[in-house]
Amino acid sequence: MPEVIPSAARKAAFALTASLALLTTACTGQSSSGATDDASKDTTINFWHAWSAPNEVAAVKSLVAGFEKAHPNIHVNVVGNMTDDKINQALRSGGDKAPDVISSFTTNNVGKFCSSGALVDLNPFFKKSGIDPATTFPKPMNEYTQFDGNRCTVPLLGDAYGLYYNKTAFARAGIANPPRTWSEFEADAKKLTVPQGDGYKQLGFMPDYHGWESTTEHYFAQFSPTYFDKSGKSDLAKDPAFQKGFELQKRLVDELGGFQKLEKFRATLGDEWGPKHPFHTGQVAMQLDGEWRLGMALAAKPKFDIGVAPLPVPDDQASQYGKGYITGTIAGIAAASHKQNAAWEFVKYVSTDTDAVVGFANDIHNVPSTLAALKSPKLKYDPRFKTFLDIAADPDSTTTPASVNGGQYLVTIQQFGYDYESGKATDLKAGLRKTAAQIDTDIAQAK
């Protein structure tokens, strides 16, 4: 599988979430129920997306070509390499050159897209087309594309997170199989750690929240937490899943050498997107990561065999082994568009047509975003990639819910994680209460 970098853009987009003042006022324009254009007549729609790598651009071109062949009267003008802030500016301003359809890597912004009115509610379109999203999309993808009953986006390929492991190092340490529970993971991480001087010749796992993809939401997904209660208040201090998740990560930090030693070692390692990533080089034996890592790791030509498995689960949830964290690209229709029916034909095709979704997944090397596509015999992949297909289809897999202020609550949780892992914060329960109160305040101010 060739090297792919789609989620580098996703990570950059997440970093923007806390700072972007996007769509703070409601956009005006037609609602989905007010779409009056005739999709059977000759028309042109504008599609703005964020992909930029040559293989990605080619994949989008192929996807659009398939749609235009199926709908010869609807032409698609494609504008690529668009960040969320550029998309948001265009959605606000409208006009003939503004997008009719957009796609974004930032699922964290769904709450803003929906609550602001920038994108139309697609529920009436699904109903009119006789498509049930609940039986079409994997459960987490169905969840992260809507907010407060407003389904203003659809999933357009996805990312699933699992565990990569150095099979050669496992054999050398006498470990026969990848860990299925967190207690097994802890034991393996310690057994795989080989000290060298004041650092490590090999580290079993880099647990730090500043590490590669080891964010709070990726850890916590395995505990199946509830981020908000029914009234919309943060459940951080009430759901024991969060305390267990924080305690697990802190225990790993302490057991593997302590925060200062780990951070000193991390500063010597390669970056996340280059060939010198510490998993590629063998400096770290286990890696929490998404499906794209397999292609990147193989392209780096490592001197060991790569294994792929689901992330471990808590010992008392052993029956749910196989689940993971799910996120992905989203697409939606601009509220200001005067071609919403034609735009829906395009959105429907790229998000629900099985062959279209499979073809796009094959080209981009991401996880398909419909249950039918996940089972399609036309999917092409390295056998190890099937782990991520299974994680995406697992009904116990989870995601992070949409919020009116985007992913700010995740940034707030992660910030507390930095304080807790480093020892700056020592009272976990008090810290969770304080963090929950901050999340509630931020959300109240955003409404």
ZIUR-V775753 format. One record per residue. N is the residue number from 1. PSI is psi as a letter, one per 40 degrees, with the letter a starting at -180 (* if undefined). Layout:
n=N psi=PSI
n=N psi=PSI
This chain:
n=1 psi=h
n=2 psi=i
n=3 psi=h
n=4 psi=i
n=5 psi=f
n=6 psi=d
n=7 psi=e
n=8 psi=d
n=9 psi=d
n=10 psi=d
n=11 psi=d
n=12 psi=d
n=13 psi=d
n=14 psi=d
n=15 psi=d
n=16 psi=e
n=17 psi=d
n=18 psi=d
n=19 psi=d
n=20 psi=h
n=21 psi=g
n=22 psi=h
n=23 psi=f
n=24 psi=e
n=25 psi=i
n=26 psi=h
n=27 psi=i
n=28 psi=i
n=29 psi=a
n=30 psi=i
n=31 psi=i
n=32 psi=d
n=33 psi=e
n=34 psi=e
n=35 psi=h
n=36 psi=e
n=37 psi=i
n=38 psi=h
n=39 psi=e
n=40 psi=e
n=41 psi=i
n=42 psi=h
n=43 psi=i
n=44 psi=h
n=45 psi=i
n=46 psi=h
n=47 psi=h
n=48 psi=h
n=49 psi=i
n=50 psi=e
n=51 psi=i
n=52 psi=d
n=53 psi=i
n=54 psi=d
n=55 psi=d
n=56 psi=d
n=57 psi=d
n=58 psi=d
n=59 psi=d
n=60 psi=d
n=61 psi=d
n=62 psi=d
n=63 psi=d
n=64 psi=d
n=65 psi=d
n=66 psi=d
n=67 psi=d
n=68 psi=d
n=69 psi=d
n=70 psi=d
n=71 psi=g
n=72 psi=e
n=73 psi=e
n=74 psi=h
n=75 psi=i
n=76 psi=h
n=77 psi=h
n=78 psi=h
n=79 psi=h
n=80 psi=i
n=81 psi=f
n=82 psi=h
n=83 psi=i
n=84 psi=d
n=85 psi=d
n=86 psi=d
n=87 psi=d
n=88 psi=d
n=89 psi=d
n=90 psi=d
n=91 psi=d
n=92 psi=d
n=93 psi=d
n=94 psi=a
n=95 psi=i
n=96 psi=d
n=97 psi=e
n=98 psi=i
n=99 psi=i
n=100 psi=d
n=101 psi=h
n=102 psi=i
n=103 psi=i
n=104 psi=i
n=105 psi=e
n=106 psi=g
n=107 psi=d
n=108 psi=e
n=109 psi=e
n=110 psi=d
n=111 psi=d
n=112 psi=d
n=113 psi=d
n=114 psi=d
n=115 psi=d
n=116 psi=e
n=117 psi=e
n=118 psi=d
n=119 psi=i
n=120 psi=i
n=121 psi=h
n=122 psi=e
n=123 psi=d
n=124 psi=d
n=125 psi=d
n=126 psi=d
n=127 psi=d
n=128 psi=d
n=129 psi=e
n=130 psi=f
n=131 psi=h
n=132 psi=h
n=133 psi=d
n=134 psi=d
n=135 psi=e
n=136 psi=d
n=137 psi=i
n=138 psi=i
n=139 psi=d
n=140 psi=d
n=141 psi=d
n=142 psi=d
n=143 psi=d
n=144 psi=e
n=145 psi=e
n=146 psi=i
n=147 psi=h
n=148 psi=f
n=149 psi=e
n=150 psi=h
n=151 psi=g
n=152 psi=e
n=153 psi=i
n=154 psi=i
n=155 psi=h
n=156 psi=g
n=157 psi=i
n=158 psi=i
n=159 psi=h
n=160 psi=i
n=161 psi=h
n=162 psi=a
n=163 psi=h
n=164 psi=i
n=165 psi=i
n=166 psi=h
n=167 psi=d
n=168 psi=d
n=169 psi=d
n=170 psi=d
n=171 psi=d
n=172 psi=d
n=173 psi=e
n=174 psi=f
n=175 psi=h
n=176 psi=d
n=177 psi=i
n=178 psi=i
n=179 psi=i
n=180 psi=d
n=181 psi=i
n=182 psi=d
n=183 psi=d
n=184 psi=d
n=185 psi=d
n=186 psi=d
n=187 psi=d
n=188 psi=d
n=189 psi=d
n=190 psi=d
n=191 psi=d
n=192 psi=e
n=193 psi=h
n=194 psi=h
n=195 psi=i
n=196 psi=h
n=197 psi=b
n=198 psi=e
n=199 psi=b
n=200 psi=h
n=201 psi=d
n=202 psi=h
n=203 psi=h
n=204 psi=d
n=205 psi=i
n=206 psi=h
n=207 psi=e
n=208 psi=i
n=209 psi=e
n=210 psi=e
n=211 psi=a
n=212 psi=h
n=213 psi=e
n=214 psi=f
n=215 psi=i
n=216 psi=d
n=217 psi=d
n=218 psi=d
n=219 psi=d
n=220 psi=d
n=221 psi=d
n=222 psi=e
n=223 psi=e
n=224 psi=g
n=225 psi=i
n=226 psi=h
n=227 psi=d
n=228 psi=i
n=229 psi=a
n=230 psi=d
n=231 psi=e
n=232 psi=e
n=233 psi=i
n=234 psi=h
n=235 psi=e
n=236 psi=d
n=237 psi=e
n=238 psi=d
n=239 psi=h
n=240 psi=e
n=241 psi=d
n=242 psi=d
n=243 psi=d
n=244 psi=d
n=245 psi=d
n=246 psi=d
n=247 psi=d
n=248 psi=d
n=249 psi=d
n=250 psi=d
n=251 psi=d
n=252 psi=d
n=253 psi=d
n=254 psi=d
n=255 psi=d
n=256 psi=e
n=257 psi=e
n=258 psi=i
n=259 psi=d
n=260 psi=d
n=261 psi=d
n=262 psi=d
n=263 psi=d
n=264 psi=d
n=265 psi=d
n=266 psi=d
n=267 psi=e
n=268 psi=e
n=269 psi=i
n=270 psi=i
n=271 psi=i
n=272 psi=d
n=273 psi=e
n=274 psi=i
n=275 psi=e
n=276 psi=e
n=277 psi=h
n=278 psi=d
n=279 psi=d
n=280 psi=d
n=281 psi=e
n=282 psi=e
n=283 psi=d
n=284 psi=h
n=285 psi=d
n=286 psi=i
n=287 psi=h
n=288 psi=h
n=289 psi=i
n=290 psi=i
n=291 psi=d
n=292 psi=d
n=293 psi=d
n=294 psi=d
n=295 psi=d
n=296 psi=d
n=297 psi=d
n=298 psi=d
n=299 psi=d
n=300 psi=e
n=301 psi=g
n=302 psi=i
n=303 psi=f
n=304 psi=i
n=305 psi=h
n=306 psi=h
n=307 psi=i
n=308 psi=h
n=309 psi=i
n=310 psi=i
n=311 psi=i
n=312 psi=i
n=313 psi=i
n=314 psi=i
n=315 psi=d
n=316 psi=e
n=317 psi=f
n=318 psi=d
n=319 psi=e
n=320 psi=e
n=321 psi=h
n=322 psi=e
n=323 psi=i
n=324 psi=a
n=325 psi=h
n=326 psi=h
n=327 psi=a
n=328 psi=a
n=329 psi=i
n=330 psi=i
n=331 psi=i
n=332 psi=i
n=333 psi=h
n=334 psi=h
n=335 psi=d
n=336 psi=e
n=337 psi=h
n=338 psi=e
n=339 psi=f
n=340 psi=d
n=341 psi=d
n=342 psi=d
n=343 psi=d
n=344 psi=d
n=345 psi=d
n=346 psi=d
n=347 psi=d
n=348 psi=d
n=349 psi=d
n=350 psi=d
n=351 psi=e
n=352 psi=e
n=353 psi=h
n=354 psi=d
n=355 psi=d
n=356 psi=d
n=357 psi=d
n=358 psi=d
n=359 psi=d
n=360 psi=d
n=361 psi=d
n=362 psi=d
n=363 psi=d
n=364 psi=e
n=365 psi=f
n=366 psi=i
n=367 psi=h
n=368 psi=i
n=369 psi=e
n=370 psi=i
n=371 psi=d
n=372 psi=d
n=373 psi=d
n=374 psi=d
n=375 psi=e
n=376 psi=h
n=377 psi=e
n=378 psi=e
n=379 psi=h
n=380 psi=h
n=381 psi=i
n=382 psi=h
n=383 psi=d
n=384 psi=d
n=385 psi=d
n=386 psi=d
n=387 psi=d
n=388 psi=d
n=389 psi=d
n=390 psi=d
n=391 psi=d
n=392 psi=d
n=393 psi=e
n=394 psi=h
n=395 psi=e
n=396 psi=e
n=397 psi=i
n=398 psi=i
n=399 psi=a
n=400 psi=h
n=401 psi=i
n=402 psi=i
n=403 psi=i
n=404 psi=d
n=405 psi=f
n=406 psi=b
n=407 psi=f
n=408 psi=d
n=409 psi=d
n=410 psi=d
n=411 psi=d
n=412 psi=d
n=413 psi=d
n=414 psi=d
n=415 psi=d
n=416 psi=d
n=417 psi=d
n=418 psi=d
n=419 psi=d
n=420 psi=d
n=421 psi=d
n=422 psi=e
n=423 psi=e
n=424 psi=d
n=425 psi=h
n=426 psi=d
n=427 psi=g
n=428 psi=d
n=429 psi=d
n=430 psi=d
n=431 psi=d
n=432 psi=d
n=433 psi=d
n=434 psi=d
n=435 psi=d
n=436 psi=d
n=437 psi=d
n=438 psi=d
n=439 psi=d
n=440 psi=d
n=441 psi=d
n=442 psi=d
n=443 psi=d
n=444 psi=d
n=445 psi=d
n=446 psi=e
n=447 psi=*
